[in-house]
Amino acid sequence: MIDFSSITYLKSGNPKQILAYKILTENKILELLSNFDPILVGTIPISIDIENSDLDIICFWKSKVEFVSKICLLFEDKTEFKIKETFIDNQESVIANFLIDGLEIEIFGQNIPTKEQNGYKHMIIEHQILEVRGEIFRQEIIKLKQMGYKTEPAFGELLGLKGNPYLELLDYKI
C-alpha cells in the first residue's frame, strides 16, 4: 500500500504525478501547510486523473479563522485565487483554488483530522478497488471521467452501487 501521507511516491509516477511532485515541492506547498496536516488526495495520486484534473489537498484546521487567514496570506497572490466557506456533509468547510504553472490546486479544509475526512477515505477505498480490479477497470473509470462523470459516481456506475455513491463507497467491501 502506498503511503499517501508523503508525496515521495509521485517522483516515480506517471507524467502528471511527476509534475505534481515538482510543483508541490518547488513551491513548498505542503511544507507551508504543515500546521494543518495536509494530504494530497483525489485522482492524481491514484492515477485516474484526466487532462483537467486538479491537485486536491485536504487540511485539518482547529480554527477556521486562522486557517482562512493563513491560506490568504500564503496564496492570495497566485493566479485565479479564490476562497469560499461552505458546508459539506454538514461540516464547515473552506475551499481555496488557484493556479501554479497552469495546474489548478484546490485546498480543502475541515475541522476533521485529514485521515478521517471523506476525501481521504474515498481515495484509499478507490485505490484498493483499483489494485484488485486492475488496469482495464482503471481505464473504464478514466473513460467515464472523460465523459463527465465525477470520480465517485464513476466508481458507483462500474461497481453497480445503488444510492449515493459518495456514501456507498465508504461502506464498500473489497
N, C-alpha and C positions, 0 to 999 in steps of 0.2 A: 504494500500500500504506500502510495506517495505521501510524504509529509507535507501537507498543504500549508502548514503554518510557516514554512520557509519557502522562498521563491527560487531556491537554487535549482530545482528540477526544471525550471524554464530554460536554463542555459543550454541544455542539450535537447530541447524540444523542437517543434516544427517552427517554420519561419516567423509566424505570428507570436509564438511563445518567446522566441529569442528576442524579437523586437520589444515585447512587453518587458522582458527582463532588463534590456538595455535602458528603456525609458524609465522604468521604476528605480533602477539603481543610479543612473546618471543624475536623475532629479531628486534622489534621496526621498522619494515619496513615502515609502513605508517607514523609513527612519524618522521622518518628520511627524508621522502619525503614531509613533511608537507608544505614546501615553494612552492610546485608545485601542491597543491590541488588534491592529489591522490584519486582515487576511484577504488575499486575493481570491475571489470566488467567481462563479459563473462559467461561461462556455470556454474561455481561452485556457484555463488550467486543465480542463478535461478533453481538449481537442475536438470540440464540436462547434467551434466558432465559425461564423460566416464573415463575409467581407466587411460588413459594417458593425461587427461585434465590438463592444467597448470593454475596457478594463473595469471590473466591478470590485471595489474594495469595501469590505464591511468593517465597521468600527463599533466599539463599545464605549459609550460615554456615561459618566455618572452625573455630570452637569451639562444639560443641553446648552445652556447659555455659554459655558466655557468651550464646548465643542464647536458651536457655530462661530464663536469669536476666533478660535484657532484656525478653523477652515478658511474663514475670510482672510485672516492675516496671512496665511500661507499661500493661498491660491487665487485670491480675487484679481490678481494681475494677469492671470492666464487667459488665453483666448476663449471667448464664449462662456466665461464663468457665470454660473447661476446657482443659486441655493434656495431651497424651499423646505418648509416644515410641513409635515402631513401626518396622518395616522394610517398605519398599515397593520392589518390584523389587530386592531385596537391598541396598537403601540405607538407612542410618539416616535416619529422618525424624522431624520434630517437627511436630505439628498442634495449633494453638490455635484455639478457637472462642469467639465472644462476640457479643453484640448491641449495636448502636448505633442509636438511633432506630427500633427494631423490625426492622432489617435485619441478618441474620446475616453475620458476617465470619469467614472462615477464613484463618489464616496458616499456610502450609506451608513448612517449611524443610528443606533438604538440603545436604550438603557437595558440591554441584554448582552451577556457575555457573547463574544463573537462565535464561539463554537456551539452556542445554543440558539443562534439565530437561524431562521428558516433558510436563508440563502446558503449558509454553510452546510446545513443538514441536507438540503436538496442536492448540492454538488457532490457530497460524499455518497449519497444513495445512487445518484446518476452515474458516478464513476464506477461504483460496484456493479451496477447493471451493465455498463459498457464492457467492463472486464469479463463478465460472464457471457454476455450476448455476442461479443466480438465485433469485427470490423464491418461486416455487412449491416449490422444493426446501427453502428455509428454512422455509416453513410446514409442510412434511411432517416436518421434523426436530422442530419445536416440537410438532406433534401427537403424535409418538412419545414425546417427553419428557413430555407431559401424560398419556400412557398409562402412564408409569412407567419408560420406558427411560432409562438413563444416556446421556450425550452420545455417547461413542464407540460404544457398541452401536447407537445410533440411526443414526449415520453408516454403520456397518457394514451394518446392515439395508438402508438405501436404496442403498448402493453395491454391494451383493451381495458383500461381503467374506467370505471363508471363514476360519475360525480365530478367533484372539483379536483383536478389533477394536482394542484398545489397541496391539498390536504391528503389526497390518496397516496401520493409519493412518500409522504412522511411515515406512513404505515406499511409501505410495500416490503414484502418479504422476498428476498432474493433466493 
